[in-house]
Amino acid sequence: MPPQLKQASGTVQARSPAFTRSGFRVATEKDGDRLKAGLRTGDASAPRQRTAGHALPTSPARPPECLVWVGLLVLCNLPFGGVSPVARWTFLPGYVLAGEWWRVITFPFVHVSGYHLLLDAGAFLGLYAMWEERSVWRRVVLVGASCAGSLVGAACVAEFARLGLCGLSGAAHGLAALVALESIRAERRGRLARLTGWAVLVAVVAKSVTEAVSGQVIFSGLHPGSVGVPNPVCHLGGVVGALLAWVLVATRVPFVRQRATRTA
């Protein structure tokens, strides 16, 4: 018998019962037979052993829907039929009330210039790639809540009816708050990561509140390219929308819990 089989055989026969007090499954004699068969045949379905007290390492989330966001950003910023994408996809209350409902969905993805697109999309996609939330449903719900919050916040400005809203900056601010909360709550991370999370969360909230109170978007005069007319309340709306949705998920509201459990 090869040395690997002898070692595996000795290990699996010495351990019982099937579950330890820590909850990790250990190999039984039946599993040992399957393991030896798998080693002989190269069967990948043979059971993997977990020793008591040692959990298998987990890999960070790899959100595949990033490609969906990139596709929407590209499509919503291409001109079709000689019509400007800003005119076609921006949320404008009058057009939405007239039946152009799709503007409710497309407004975060359209931008007034290439610089505006790179600025917003770069921040949003970078934060999204860092986000370790594993449930696709929760990721979509939280991003949607952030976009909806930015829209509600923007509606508080008098010029909203005339200028409307476009861009991902509100959603990016909300996502920054969510990533910061994730760092604060992650027990496996060190103290420095938690302190960094607190610093980012406080900075994002303080910036958004300052803009909403003053009526001026911070750094708006420093951009080398066009970003249109910034809405001073949409960033705060994105943060509030994201945090409210996060509280609903964290406190296990029944509808959110059921959908999240199915897709986790």
N, C-alpha and C positions, 0 to 999 in steps of 0.2 A: 504494500500500500504506500503511495507517495507520502512524503512528510506533511504536505498540506492537508491531506485527508486525515492523517493521524491526529494532527493538531485540531482540525475542525471537529473530528469525532469525539475527542476527549473534551472539548469545550462544550459541545451541545449536550452531551450526556450528563455532565456534571451540574447543569443548571436546571432547576425547577423550583417553584411552579412556573406557569407560563407568564405571569405578570408579577412584577415586584411592587413594593409599596410606593415607589416613586412613580409608578404608572407606565414605565417603559417596558415594552415586550421583550422578553429574552427567549432564546431558542429552546425548544423542547426536543425530545428524542425523535419525534416525527419530523420536525423541521430538520434535524440532523441528517436523516435519510434523504430528504429532498435536497439538502445542501450538497451532500456527497454526489448525488445523481447529477446535480447541476454542474459540479466541478468536472465530472467525467465527460459530460456531453457538451459543456460550454453553454448551457441553457441560461440565458439572461434573466429568466423568471424565477430562478432559485431565490429563496428568501435571504435578505440581508440581515445580519445579526446586529442587534443593538445591545450593548452592555448596560447594566443598570447604572443609572446616575450619569450617563453620557448621551446627550442628545445629538442627533446628526446636525451639522451646520446647515444653515439656510442661506440661500443666495438672495441678493437684493432684487427688488421688483424690476421687471423690464417691461414697462408699459408699451404694448404693441400699438395702441391707438395713437401714439405719436405720429405715425404715418398718416392716420386719418386727419389729424389736425393740420399737418403740413399740406395734405391734398386740398383741404378746405381753404387754407390760406392762399394757395396758388390759384385755385379756381375763382375765388371771390375778388382777386386783384387783377384778373385778366379782362381786357375790354372785349365785349361781345356785341356785334351788330352796330358798332360805332357809338355805343353808349358807355359813358364813363362808369367804371365799377362803383365809384363813390355814389353816383346818382342812382344806380340800380339797387345797391344792397344796403346802404346806410339806413338806420332806423330813423324815419321821419314820421311823426305822429299822424299827420294828415294823410299820407299815403297808406299807412297801416290801417287807418279807419276806413279808407276807401277800398280795402280788400287785399292789399299787398302784404299778406300775413307773413310771408317768408322773410321779411326784413327783421322780424323778431329773432330769427335764428341766425341770419347772416351778418348782422351788424358787428359782432366782435371780430370777424375775420377780414373785413374790408378796411383799408387804410388809405390815407390821403396822398401818400408818397412812398417811394421805395425806402427812404430813410425811416419813415414812420413804421413801415412794415418790419424792417430789420430790428428796430428798437424794441417794439412790442413783442414780436414773435421770438426774438432771441431770448428775452427775459422769460417769457411764458414757457417756451420749450425747454430752456435750461432748468427752470424750477420743476417742471413736470418730470424731467428725466431724473432729478434728484429725489423725487417723491417716492417713498417706499410703500405707500398704500397698495395692497395687493388686490383688492376687490375692484374689478372694472366698473361695477355698478356704483360703488361709492365714489370712485374717481369722477365718473360722469356726473353724478348728482351734485357733488361738491363744486365742480367747475361750472355746471349749469347754474347753481345757486349764486356763485360769485358773479357770473355774467348778468343774471337777473338783478342782483343787488346793485351792480354798477348802473344798470338801466334805470332802476327806481331812484337811485341817488341823483343821476343826471337830470331826471325829470323835475327835481326840486329847483333847478336853475331856470330863470325867466326866459332865457334865450333857447331853451331846449326845443320849443315848438318850431322855431325857425331853423336852427342848426342841426337838430337831431343828435345822434351819437353813433360813432364807429370806433373800432379799435379794441385791442386786448389789454390795455393798460389797467383797467379796473379789475379784470380777471387775474392779471399777473400780481396785483397787490393782494388780492384775496388768496392766491396760491402761495405767495410768500409767507403770509400769516399761517397757513396750514402746514407748510414745511417747517416753520419755526415751532409750532405746537408739537409736531412729530419729534423734533429733536428734544424738546423739553420732557416729553413723556416716555421716551425710549430709555428703559432701565439698563439696557446693555451698553449704552454709550457712557462716556466719562463725564465728569463734572464740567469740563471745558465745553463740551458739545451742548450741554444743557444751558450753561451760561450764555453761549452764543445764540441759542434759540431764544432765550429771554430778550437778549439785546436786539435781535432782528424783529421780534414781535413788537416790542416797545417802539422801535424806530418806525416800523411800518404804520402802526396805529397813530403815533404822534404826527408823522408826516401827513397822513390822510386827514386827521382832525384839523391840523393847522391849515391845510388847503381849503377845507370846507368852511372854516370860520373866516379866513382872510379873503376868500374869493379868488385867490391866485395860486396856480400850480407851481410848486417849487421847481426851480431849474428850467422853467418854461422858456426863459429868454436866452438860454445857453445852447440851445440846439442848433447845430450847423445846417440842418435841413428842416423842411416843413413838417409840422405835426398838426396843422389845422388850428382850430380854436379850442384849446384844452378846456374840458369841463372840470371845475374845481371840486365837485362833489362825487363824481363817479368812482374815484379811487376809494373813498370812504364807504360808498355803497358796496363796492366789491368786497372789501374786508368784512363789513357787517354781514353781508349775504353768506360769505364763506363760513364765518364763525357761527352764525345761527344754524346753518346746515350741519356743521360739525357737531354742535351741541345735540341736535336731533339724532344724529347717528350714534354719538357717544352715550346718550341717555336711553337708547334702545326704544325709540318710538316704534310701535308694532309694524307699520307698513314698511318703514325703512329697514327694520331688522329682518323681516321676512325676505325682502328682495336681496339684501346684502348676503344673507346666509345662503341663498340659492346660487349665487355667482362667486362666492368667496373661494 
